[in-house]
Amino acid sequence: MSTGVEPTITLTKDGDWWIARDTETGVTSQGETRRTALENLDEAVALHNGEIGEEPTDEELREAGIDPADNVTGQEEPPDVLE
């Protein structure tokens, strides 16, 4: 998802937490240190962009004690945490 614009990251402190936000994607993460916040943001942006992570297989769900027929969370819209 490249727009040709250099990504900008904002880094702010809120109490004991550092908040890191990628302005291109709107993805936000946090950490107790600047380094941790930025590392967490890297992972969150990669997940957002589909670069890492994937849906579990039915077998993986069964191993976790979940009946794939009962797994309906993938059919729901995620909550909007920016409201």
Backbone as XML, in Angstrom:
<?xml version="1.0"?>
<chain id="A" units="angstrom">
  <residue number="1" name="MET">
    <atom name="N" x="0.838" y="-1.161" z="0.000"/>
    <atom name="CA" x="0.000" y="0.000" z="0.000"/>
    <atom name="C" x="0.889" y="1.232" z="0.000"/>
  </residue>
  <residue number="2" name="SER">
    <atom name="N" x="1.607" y="1.458" z="-1.033"/>
    <atom name="CA" x="2.495" y="2.591" z="-1.116"/>
    <atom name="C" x="1.836" y="3.721" z="-1.881"/>
  </residue>
  <residue number="3" name="THR">
    <atom name="N" x="1.907" y="4.915" z="-1.300"/>
    <atom name="CA" x="1.313" y="6.078" z="-1.942"/>
    <atom name="C" x="2.377" y="6.976" z="-2.553"/>
  </residue>
  <residue number="4" name="GLY">
    <atom name="N" x="3.635" y="6.574" z="-2.459"/>
    <atom name="CA" x="4.714" y="7.400" z="-2.961"/>
    <atom name="C" x="5.113" y="8.492" z="-1.984"/>
  </residue>
  <residue number="5" name="VAL">
    <atom name="N" x="4.445" y="8.582" z="-0.861"/>
    <atom name="CA" x="4.733" y="9.575" z="0.161"/>
    <atom name="C" x="5.601" y="8.925" z="1.222"/>
  </residue>
  <residue number="6" name="GLU">
    <atom name="N" x="6.623" y="9.648" z="1.658"/>
    <atom name="CA" x="7.470" y="9.125" z="2.729"/>
    <atom name="C" x="6.636" y="8.967" z="3.992"/>
  </residue>
  <residue number="7" name="PRO">
    <atom name="N" x="6.722" y="7.810" z="4.645"/>
    <atom name="CA" x="5.934" y="7.626" z="5.863"/>
    <atom name="C" x="6.398" y="8.563" z="6.961"/>
  </residue>
  <residue number="8" name="THR">
    <atom name="N" x="5.444" y="9.031" z="7.743"/>
    <atom name="CA" x="5.734" y="9.878" z="8.883"/>
    <atom name="C" x="5.236" y="9.183" z="10.131"/>
  </residue>
  <residue number="9" name="ILE">
    <atom name="N" x="6.059" y="9.175" z="11.143"/>
    <atom name="CA" x="5.694" y="8.570" z="12.409"/>
    <atom name="C" x="5.702" y="9.660" z="13.468"/>
  </residue>
  <residue number="10" name="THR">
    <atom name="N" x="4.617" y="9.725" z="14.236"/>
    <atom name="CA" x="4.593" y="10.627" z="15.378"/>
    <atom name="C" x="4.852" y="9.806" z="16.622"/>
  </residue>
  <residue number="11" name="LEU">
    <atom name="N" x="5.602" y="10.373" z="17.532"/>
    <atom name="CA" x="5.966" y="9.692" z="18.769"/>
    <atom name="C" x="5.709" y="10.664" z="19.908"/>
  </residue>
  <residue number="12" name="THR">
    <atom name="N" x="4.792" y="10.294" z="20.786"/>
    <atom name="CA" x="4.438" y="11.163" z="21.908"/>
    <atom name="C" x="4.476" y="10.359" z="23.200"/>
  </residue>
  <residue number="13" name="LYS">
    <atom name="N" x="4.561" y="11.069" z="24.292"/>
    <atom name="CA" x="4.579" y="10.422" z="25.615"/>
    <atom name="C" x="3.264" y="10.732" z="26.306"/>
  </residue>
  <residue number="14" name="ASP">
    <atom name="N" x="2.631" y="9.697" z="26.859"/>
    <atom name="CA" x="1.381" y="9.851" z="27.587"/>
    <atom name="C" x="1.536" y="9.124" z="28.914"/>
  </residue>
  <residue number="15" name="GLY">
    <atom name="N" x="1.827" y="9.857" z="29.947"/>
    <atom name="CA" x="2.098" y="9.228" z="31.245"/>
    <atom name="C" x="3.363" y="8.411" z="31.157"/>
  </residue>
  <residue number="16" name="ASP">
    <atom name="N" x="3.257" y="7.128" z="31.471"/>
    <atom name="CA" x="4.413" y="6.230" z="31.426"/>
    <atom name="C" x="4.582" y="5.567" z="30.065"/>
  </residue>
  <residue number="17" name="TRP">
    <atom name="N" x="3.712" y="5.860" z="29.100"/>
    <atom name="CA" x="3.709" y="5.162" z="27.822"/>
    <atom name="C" x="4.124" y="6.070" z="26.676"/>
  </residue>
  <residue number="18" name="TRP">
    <atom name="N" x="4.861" y="5.488" z="25.736"/>
    <atom name="CA" x="5.166" y="6.144" z="24.474"/>
    <atom name="C" x="4.142" y="5.667" z="23.442"/>
  </residue>
  <residue number="19" name="ILE">
    <atom name="N" x="3.589" y="6.600" z="22.693"/>
    <atom name="CA" x="2.591" y="6.300" z="21.671"/>
    <atom name="C" x="3.226" y="6.593" z="20.308"/>
  </residue>
  <residue number="20" name="ALA">
    <atom name="N" x="3.249" y="5.591" z="19.443"/>
    <atom name="CA" x="3.814" y="5.737" z="18.097"/>
    <atom name="C" x="2.678" y="5.558" z="17.092"/>
  </residue>
  <residue number="21" name="ARG">
    <atom name="N" x="2.598" y="6.495" z="16.119"/>
    <atom name="CA" x="1.518" y="6.438" z="15.120"/>
    <atom name="C" x="2.100" y="6.629" z="13.734"/>
  </residue>
  <residue number="22" name="ASP">
    <atom name="N" x="1.739" y="5.725" z="12.829"/>
    <atom name="CA" x="2.104" y="5.844" z="11.419"/>
    <atom name="C" x="1.008" y="6.666" z="10.753"/>
  </residue>
  <residue number="23" name="THR">
    <atom name="N" x="1.339" y="7.865" z="10.287"/>
    <atom name="CA" x="0.308" y="8.760" z="9.774"/>
    <atom name="C" x="-0.251" y="8.309" z="8.432"/>
  </residue>
  <residue number="24" name="GLU">
    <atom name="N" x="0.511" y="7.543" z="7.659"/>
    <atom name="CA" x="0.018" y="7.072" z="6.360"/>
    <atom name="C" x="-1.097" y="6.052" z="6.536"/>
  </residue>
  <residue number="25" name="THR">
    <atom name="N" x="-0.915" y="5.103" z="7.458"/>
    <atom name="CA" x="-1.894" y="4.033" z="7.646"/>
    <atom name="C" x="-2.873" y="4.323" z="8.775"/>
  </residue>
  <residue number="26" name="GLY">
    <atom name="N" x="-2.497" y="5.224" z="9.682"/>
    <atom name="CA" x="-3.324" y="5.477" z="10.857"/>
    <atom name="C" x="-3.115" y="4.463" z="11.960"/>
  </residue>
  <residue number="27" name="VAL">
    <atom name="N" x="-2.196" y="3.524" z="11.757"/>
    <atom name="CA" x="-1.925" y="2.485" z="12.753"/>
    <atom name="C" x="-1.181" y="3.110" z="13.935"/>
  </residue>
  <residue number="28" name="THR">
    <atom name="N" x="-1.624" y="2.755" z="15.137"/>
    <atom name="CA" x="-1.029" y="3.283" z="16.359"/>
    <atom name="C" x="-0.640" y="2.132" z="17.267"/>
  </residue>
  <residue number="29" name="SER">
    <atom name="N" x="0.470" y="2.299" z="17.982"/>
    <atom name="CA" x="0.908" y="1.298" z="18.947"/>
    <atom name="C" x="1.518" y="2.028" z="20.131"/>
  </residue>
  <residue number="30" name="GLN">
    <atom name="N" x="1.925" y="1.288" z="21.123"/>
    <atom name="CA" x="2.498" y="1.902" z="22.320"/>
    <atom name="C" x="3.558" y="1.004" z="22.926"/>
  </residue>
  <residue number="31" name="GLY">
    <atom name="N" x="4.303" y="1.567" z="23.855"/>
    <atom name="CA" x="5.306" y="0.809" z="24.584"/>
    <atom name="C" x="5.800" y="1.611" z="25.764"/>
  </residue>
  <residue number="32" name="GLU">
    <atom name="N" x="6.434" y="0.935" z="26.697"/>
    <atom name="CA" x="6.948" y="1.625" z="27.876"/>
    <atom name="C" x="8.218" y="2.411" z="27.567"/>
  </residue>
  <residue number="33" name="THR">
    <atom name="N" x="8.872" y="2.098" z="26.442"/>
    <atom name="CA" x="10.040" y="2.861" z="25.997"/>
    <atom name="C" x="9.797" y="3.287" z="24.550"/>
  </residue>
  <residue number="34" name="ARG">
    <atom name="N" x="10.564" y="4.274" z="24.098"/>
    <atom name="CA" x="10.449" y="4.696" z="22.703"/>
    <atom name="C" x="10.752" y="3.537" z="21.761"/>
  </residue>
  <residue number="35" name="ARG">
    <atom name="N" x="11.805" y="2.816" z="22.067"/>
    <atom name="CA" x="12.206" y="1.684" z="21.218"/>
    <atom name="C" x="11.087" y="0.646" z="21.133"/>
  </residue>
  <residue number="36" name="THR">
    <atom name="N" x="10.495" y="0.297" z="22.271"/>
    <atom name="CA" x="9.426" y="-0.698" z="22.274"/>
    <atom name="C" x="8.218" y="-0.201" z="21.490"/>
  </residue>
  <residue number="37" name="ALA">
    <atom name="N" x="7.863" y="1.064" z="21.659"/>
    <atom name="CA" x="6.725" y="1.627" z="20.919"/>
    <atom name="C" x="6.972" y="1.550" z="19.415"/>
  </residue>
  <residue number="38" name="LEU">
    <atom name="N" x="8.185" y="1.877" z="18.985"/>
    <atom name="CA" x="8.505" y="1.833" z="17.557"/>
    <atom name="C" x="8.566" y="0.397" z="17.039"/>
  </residue>
  <residue number="39" name="GLU">
    <atom name="N" x="9.101" y="-0.525" z="17.825"/>
    <atom name="CA" x="9.125" y="-1.933" z="17.416"/>
    <atom name="C" x="7.701" y="-2.480" z="17.297"/>
  </residue>
  <residue number="40" name="ASN">
    <atom name="N" x="6.854" y="-2.132" z="18.270"/>
    <atom name="CA" x="5.461" y="-2.568" z="18.230"/>
    <atom name="C" x="4.741" y="-1.970" z="17.017"/>
  </residue>
  <residue number="41" name="LEU">
    <atom name="N" x="5.059" y="-0.713" z="16.699"/>
    <atom name="CA" x="4.450" y="-0.078" z="15.535"/>
    <atom name="C" x="4.885" y="-0.771" z="14.250"/>
  </residue>
  <residue number="42" name="ASP">
    <atom name="N" x="6.152" y="-1.122" z="14.144"/>
    <atom name="CA" x="6.628" y="-1.850" z="12.954"/>
    <atom name="C" x="5.813" y="-3.119" z="12.742"/>
  </residue>
  <residue number="43" name="GLU">
    <atom name="N" x="5.606" y="-3.876" z="13.832"/>
    <atom name="CA" x="4.847" y="-5.120" z="13.729"/>
    <atom name="C" x="3.385" y="-4.844" z="13.380"/>
  </residue>
  <residue number="44" name="ALA">
    <atom name="N" x="2.802" y="-3.826" z="14.004"/>
    <atom name="CA" x="1.397" y="-3.507" z="13.746"/>
    <atom name="C" x="1.181" y="-3.058" z="12.297"/>
  </residue>
  <residue number="45" name="VAL">
    <atom name="N" x="2.104" y="-2.268" z="11.756"/>
    <atom name="CA" x="1.981" y="-1.823" z="10.361"/>
    <atom name="C" x="2.143" y="-3.017" z="9.423"/>
  </residue>
  <residue number="46" name="ALA">
    <atom name="N" x="3.072" y="-3.916" z="9.731"/>
    <atom name="CA" x="3.251" y="-5.111" z="8.899"/>
    <atom name="C" x="1.987" y="-5.969" z="8.905"/>
  </residue>
  <residue number="47" name="LEU">
    <atom name="N" x="1.362" y="-6.111" z="10.064"/>
    <atom name="CA" x="0.096" y="-6.847" z="10.143"/>
    <atom name="C" x="-0.981" y="-6.125" z="9.338"/>
  </residue>
  <residue number="48" name="HIS">
    <atom name="N" x="-1.049" y="-4.811" z="9.485"/>
    <atom name="CA" x="-2.035" y="-4.001" z="8.758"/>
    <atom name="C" x="-1.875" y="-4.167" z="7.249"/>
  </residue>
  <residue number="49" name="ASN">
    <atom name="N" x="-0.639" y="-4.225" z="6.802"/>
    <atom name="CA" x="-0.356" y="-4.331" z="5.369"/>
    <atom name="C" x="-0.406" y="-5.769" z="4.859"/>
  </residue>
  <residue number="50" name="GLY">
    <atom name="N" x="-0.668" y="-6.727" z="5.750"/>
    <atom name="CA" x="-0.743" y="-8.128" z="5.339"/>
    <atom name="C" x="0.610" y="-8.745" z="5.061"/>
  </residue>
  <residue number="51" name="GLU">
    <atom name="N" x="1.667" y="-8.138" z="5.570"/>
    <atom name="CA" x="3.018" y="-8.642" z="5.349"/>
    <atom name="C" x="3.353" y="-9.792" z="6.285"/>
  </residue>
  <residue number="52" name="ILE">
    <atom name="N" x="2.672" y="-9.872" z="7.419"/>
    <atom name="CA" x="2.840" y="-10.976" z="8.365"/>
    <atom name="C" x="1.470" y="-11.359" z="8.882"/>
  </residue>
  <residue number="53" name="GLY">
    <atom name="N" x="1.382" y="-12.544" z="9.439"/>
    <atom name="CA" x="0.129" y="-13.014" z="10.019"/>
    <atom name="C" x="-0.778" y="-13.615" z="8.964"/>
  </residue>
  <residue number="54" name="GLU">
    <atom name="N" x="-1.557" y="-14.563" z="9.382"/>
    <atom name="CA" x="-2.524" y="-15.182" z="8.488"/>
    <atom name="C" x="-3.605" y="-15.829" z="9.330"/>
  </residue>
  <residue number="55" name="GLU">
    <atom name="N" x="-4.735" y="-16.112" z="8.701"/>
    <atom name="CA" x="-5.838" y="-16.759" z="9.382"/>
    <atom name="C" x="-5.420" y="-18.165" z="9.812"/>
  </residue>
  <residue number="56" name="PRO">
    <atom name="N" x="-5.852" y="-18.594" z="10.998"/>
    <atom name="CA" x="-5.516" y="-19.952" z="11.428"/>
    <atom name="C" x="-6.271" y="-20.983" z="10.600"/>
  </residue>
  <residue number="57" name="THR">
    <atom name="N" x="-5.643" y="-22.117" z="10.422"/>
    <atom name="CA" x="-6.303" y="-23.222" z="9.721"/>
    <atom name="C" x="-7.314" y="-23.866" z="10.666"/>
  </residue>
  <residue number="58" name="ASP">
    <atom name="N" x="-8.204" y="-24.679" z="10.108"/>
    <atom name="CA" x="-9.162" y="-25.409" z="10.946"/>
    <atom name="C" x="-8.439" y="-26.297" z="11.945"/>
  </residue>
  <residue number="59" name="GLU">
    <atom name="N" x="-7.353" y="-26.916" z="11.508"/>
    <atom name="CA" x="-6.580" y="-27.780" z="12.410"/>
    <atom name="C" x="-5.985" y="-26.971" z="13.559"/>
  </residue>
  <residue number="60" name="GLU">
    <atom name="N" x="-5.457" y="-25.774" z="13.266"/>
    <atom name="CA" x="-4.902" y="-24.930" z="14.328"/>
    <atom name="C" x="-5.992" y="-24.502" z="15.304"/>
  </residue>
  <residue number="61" name="LEU">
    <atom name="N" x="-7.182" y="-24.218" z="14.794"/>
    <atom name="CA" x="-8.294" y="-23.868" z="15.678"/>
    <atom name="C" x="-8.643" y="-25.045" z="16.588"/>
  </residue>
  <residue number="62" name="ARG">
    <atom name="N" x="-8.714" y="-26.239" z="16.020"/>
    <atom name="CA" x="-9.032" y="-27.423" z="16.823"/>
    <atom name="C" x="-7.975" y="-27.645" z="17.908"/>
  </residue>
  <residue number="63" name="GLU">
    <atom name="N" x="-6.686" y="-27.447" z="17.555"/>
    <atom name="CA" x="-5.601" y="-27.614" z="18.531"/>
    <atom name="C" x="-5.730" y="-26.610" z="19.672"/>
  </residue>
  <residue number="64" name="ALA">
    <atom name="N" x="-6.329" y="-25.457" z="19.392"/>
    <atom name="CA" x="-6.529" y="-24.430" z="20.414"/>
    <atom name="C" x="-7.840" y="-24.635" z="21.171"/>
  </residue>
  <residue number="65" name="GLY">
    <atom name="N" x="-8.552" y="-25.738" z="20.844"/>
    <atom name="CA" x="-9.801" y="-26.032" z="21.531"/>
    <atom name="C" x="-11.000" y="-25.285" z="20.980"/>
  </residue>
  <residue number="66" name="ILE">
    <atom name="N" x="-10.916" y="-24.822" z="19.727"/>
    <atom name="CA" x="-12.003" y="-24.074" z="19.097"/>
    <atom name="C" x="-12.576" y="-24.902" z="17.961"/>
  </residue>
  <residue number="67" name="ASP">
    <atom name="N" x="-13.880" y="-25.050" z="17.950"/>
    <atom name="CA" x="-14.546" y="-25.743" z="16.851"/>
    <atom name="C" x="-14.644" y="-24.764" z="15.679"/>
  </residue>
  <residue number="68" name="PRO">
    <atom name="N" x="-14.019" y="-25.070" z="14.544"/>
    <atom name="CA" x="-14.048" y="-24.148" z="13.399"/>
    <atom name="C" x="-15.464" y="-23.730" z="12.996"/>
  </residue>
  <residue number="69" name="ALA">
    <atom name="N" x="-16.456" y="-24.617" z="13.181"/>
    <atom name="CA" x="-17.839" y="-24.282" z="12.832"/>
    <atom name="C" x="-18.393" y="-23.183" z="13.744"/>
  </residue>
  <residue number="70" name="ASP">
    <atom name="N" x="-17.831" y="-23.064" z="14.948"/>
    <atom name="CA" x="-18.295" y="-22.053" z="15.901"/>
    <atom name="C" x="-17.504" y="-20.752" z="15.814"/>
  </residue>
  <residue number="71" name="ASN">
    <atom name="N" x="-16.473" y="-20.716" z="15.001"/>
    <atom name="CA" x="-15.613" y="-19.538" z="14.901"/>
    <atom name="C" x="-16.229" y="-18.541" z="13.929"/>
  </residue>
  <residue number="72" name="VAL">
    <atom name="N" x="-16.951" y="-17.580" z="14.461"/>
    <atom name="CA" x="-17.618" y="-16.588" z="13.614"/>
    <atom name="C" x="-16.973" y="-15.211" z="13.713"/>
  </residue>
  <residue number="73" name="THR">
    <atom name="N" x="-15.910" y="-15.080" z="14.500"/>
    <atom name="CA" x="-15.305" y="-13.761" z="14.676"/>
    <atom name="C" x="-14.742" y="-13.218" z="13.385"/>
  </residue>
  <residue number="74" name="GLY">
    <atom name="N" x="-14.322" y="-14.073" z="12.478"/>
    <atom name="CA" x="-13.795" y="-13.601" z="11.201"/>
    <atom name="C" x="-14.859" y="-13.016" z="10.300"/>
  </residue>
  <residue number="75" name="GLN">
    <atom name="N" x="-16.125" y="-13.187" z="10.667"/>
    <atom name="CA" x="-17.228" y="-12.662" z="9.864"/>
    <atom name="C" x="-17.700" y="-11.303" z="10.364"/>
  </residue>
  <residue number="76" name="GLU">
    <atom name="N" x="-17.157" y="-10.831" z="11.480"/>
    <atom name="CA" x="-17.591" y="-9.576" z="12.075"/>
    <atom name="C" x="-16.628" y="-8.452" z="11.712"/>
  </residue>
  <residue number="77" name="GLU">
    <atom name="N" x="-17.159" y="-7.242" z="11.657"/>
    <atom name="CA" x="-16.320" y="-6.067" z="11.462"/>
    <atom name="C" x="-15.607" y="-5.777" z="12.781"/>
  </residue>
  <residue number="78" name="PRO">
    <atom name="N" x="-14.317" y="-5.439" z="12.733"/>
    <atom name="CA" x="-13.621" y="-5.112" z="13.982"/>
    <atom name="C" x="-14.161" y="-3.807" z="14.556"/>
  </residue>
  <residue number="79" name="PRO">
    <atom name="N" x="-14.109" y="-3.653" z="15.864"/>
    <atom name="CA" x="-14.585" y="-2.392" z="16.471"/>
    <atom name="C" x="-13.685" y="-1.244" z="16.056"/>
  </residue>
  <residue number="80" name="ASP">
    <atom name="N" x="-14.254" y="-0.075" z="15.934"/>
    <atom name="CA" x="-13.489" y="1.118" z="15.579"/>
    <atom name="C" x="-12.912" y="1.706" z="16.851"/>
  </residue>
  <residue number="81" name="VAL">
    <atom name="N" x="-11.623" y="1.509" z="17.060"/>
    <atom name="CA" x="-10.993" y="1.960" z="18.295"/>
    <atom name="C" x="-10.652" y="3.440" z="18.286"/>
  </residue>
  <residue number="82" name="LEU">
    <atom name="N" x="-10.878" y="4.109" z="17.177"/>
    <atom name="CA" x="-10.542" y="5.536" z="17.088"/>
    <atom name="C" x="-11.738" y="6.440" z="17.317"/>
  </residue>
  <residue number="83" name="GLU">
    <atom name="N" x="-12.865" y="5.878" z="17.728"/>
    <atom name="CA" x="-14.073" y="6.702" z="17.952"/>
    <atom name="C" x="-13.865" y="7.690" z="19.045"/>
  </residue>
</chain>
